[in-house]
């Protein structure tokens, strides 16, 4: 958790207006989260904080590369990440009908805003559901040897071998 302390902003003494912050996101950042989709990466996060009387407006721009595992051949490959998000932070208690993903609430006693969880979520949400290093077998990333091993170990019989003839009887039932 000590690593994540670097991703906090103390807003208590800030003047009204816009303030800019930059954070470097490395492997140490991702190691702090146990079940992260991303374990390695090098990204830059720029945060624009606009302090107003009753709220803080945050704009996030995250760019860089995260290492992912291909779902087909299990090879590591770089995934480009480009994120642009915003967050509203209001002071006071949340009203039940006002709950929203883009609005956070802080009490008047809070003096620091921890951005690590937001940055983590934005990066993980930017990852595609399926990670494929490219066209299978047609890119320098896809590991053809691994694909061949997986195909061999999959337990499927070759297409040209006839299935068990006992199943042919069931095909005729209608």
N, C-alpha and C positions, 0 to 999 in steps of 0.2 A: 504494500500500500504506500510505501514511502515514495516509490516511483511516480505514483499518480498525484502526489502533492504538487508536482510541477505544473499540473493542468488545472490549477485553481486560480481564480481571479478575485482579489480583494477589491470590492467595489465601494466600500463604506466611505472612503475619503476622496473618491473620484468626483471631479466637477461634472456638471451637466454637459452633455454633448457626446461626440463620438470619440472612441478610443480604439486603438488597433493593437492586437496581440498576435504573436506567431508561436506555434508549437511544432516541435519535430516529433514525429511518431515513429518509433523504432520497435525492434523485437522485444525490448524490455517492457514496453507499453502493453503489447499483446500477451506477454507472459503473466501479467497481473490478472487476466481474465481466464478462468479455468476452462470454460467450454466455448472458446472463441472459434469461429470458422477460419479466422486468419491467425496464423502463428508467427509469421515473419512478414516484414514489410518495411518500406521506407517511404513515409508520406509527410507532406507539409500541410499544416492546418493554419489557416488565417482566420482570425475571429475579429469581427467589427462589433464592438459593444457601444450601443447608444444609451446613455443614462438619461432618464427622464424623471420627473418628480415622483411618479407612482409606479414606474416599471422600467425594466431593462429590455432593450431589443438587441438580439444577438443574430449576427449573420455569419455562417460558417462556409468556408471554401476549403475543401480538402482535395489535394491532388498528390498522386504518387503511384507507387507500384507495391502490390501485395503478392506474396508467393502463395500459390494454391496447388492442390493436388488434382490431377486430371481424373475425372470419374471413369474414363475408359481404360487408360494405361497406367494410372497411378503415378505418373511422372510429375515432378514439380515444374511449374511454369509461372511466369510473371503475369499478373492480372492488373491491368491499368485501372486506377480508381480516380473518378472525378465526381465530387459531391458538392452541391450548393444547397444549403438548408438554412432555415431561420427558426428562431425560438424566441418566444415572448416570456419574460419572467415578471410576474406581478407580485406586489407586496400585499400580504393579507391572507385570509383564509379562503380556500376554494369553495365556491357555491356548488352544490350537487349538480345543478343543471348546466354549469359552465365548464364541465370537464372536457378537455381537449388535449390532443397530443402536442400541439404547438404552444401550449401555455403551461408554465410551471408556476408554482406559488412558493414564496418565501415569507417568513415572518419578519417583522420589523427588527428583531434582534439579530438576524443573520447578517454577517458582514463579508462572507466569502461565498463564491459560487464555484462548485466543482464541476468542470466541464468534461472530465474523463469519461463518464458514463454516456454522455451525449455523443462525444466523438466516437466512442466504441460502437454505439448503436448505428450511427450514420454510416460508418465504414462497413459494418456487417450487412446492413440493409442494401448497400450498393453492390454487394456481391451477387452475381447471377445464381439462380437456383441450381443449375447444372454447370459444372466446371469442366470444360473440354478444351484441351490445349490446341485444338485446330481440327482440320479435316483428318480423320483417322488414317494414319499411314502416309499422309501426303505432306506432313510438316516435319521440320527438324525436331520438334518437341515430342511428338508421339513416339513412344517406345514400342517398336514393332515386335521386338523380342518378348516383351511383357505381354502384348496382345496375343501372340502365338501361345504363350504358356497358359494364359487365362482361357483361351479357346480350348486347349488340350485338356485342362483340368475342369472344365465346365460340366463334363459328364454327358454332353450331347453326343449322340452318334452321328456319323456322317450322313449327309442328305441322301446319298445314293444307296444306302442300305435299306432294304425293305423292313418295315416295322413287323412286329409280331403278327403272324397271320390270324391269330385268334381275334384280333381287333376288327378284321374285315367283316366278320359276321355282324358286329354292332353297327357298321356303316350302312347295312341294308335295312335296318329297322327304321320304319317311318310311322 
